[in-house]
Amino acid sequence: MLDGKTVLLTGTNGGIGISITETLLKNRAKLLLFYNNDRLKIDELIEKNPNYNSQIEVIQVDLINSESLERAISKIKNFDIDILIHAPSLPIEHKSIHDMGWTDFQKHIDLQSKSFFQLTKSILPIMKSKKVGKIISILTTYVVGSPPSKISDYIVGKYSLLGLTKCFAVELAPFGITVNSISPSMTDTPLIEDLPLKLKQITANQNPMKRLCEPHDVASAVLFFCSKHSNFITGENLIVSGGHTMH
């Protein structure tokens, strides 16, 4: 489905990121994979599927660090990037908003929005010249309706990314570039491994489909937005929650 397309993906080594990676590779995309400290899942995927190695370029980058991000951007400037997928996340720390400082919020905003802004700007000249491109951000259903308590820094970071995604969608539509987001509900990844098992069981039971979201559910939605089937959709935030969140 994605033959000949070059995709830049951030947050690759996360549970959702690696599932997106595998899905896009199966659909014959060429990938530029950004990871921060740990590339274990990437290496395991390549080890299991050696033929994927020719489709992958792996780049280490700290998206919060401006110098590191600029170095990474300089490495991809000669690539003809068709699609950007932004899927990074910091570990979630459950802490009351009264116990947080602004730096807690700033690091999430920098990771989610500042890096997204800089990466998008870096690839826009080529997309504009071709009059086509697809940009996708990964959010959370917590940006819809009433948010849970004690993860306000994470939620504010995602809200900032939602706003930036919509602004880009409006301004880039005349150039044939679509910009959309995907908001999964609680997803069974290492990001929630420290949550009490009982909480995860209750959340799954409250879902109409009686389960948590799985990374492949998100990856399938990403594939749709990467494909020609979404060419007339922009500025949308697709909820992937099994009916747990509706709007």
Secondary structure, DSSP 8 states (H G I E B T S, - for coil): --TT-EEEESSTTSHHHHHHHHHHHHTT-EEEEEESS--HHHHHHHHH-GGGGGGEEEEE--TTSHHHHHHHHHHHTTS---EEEE----------GGG--HHHHHHHHIIIIIHHHHHHHHHHHHHHHHT-EEEEEE--GGGSSS--SS-HHHHHHHHHHHHHHHHHHHHHGGGTEEEEEEEE-SBSSGGGTTS-HHHHHHHHHHSTTSS-B-HHHHHHHHHHHHSGGGTT--S-EEEESTTSS--
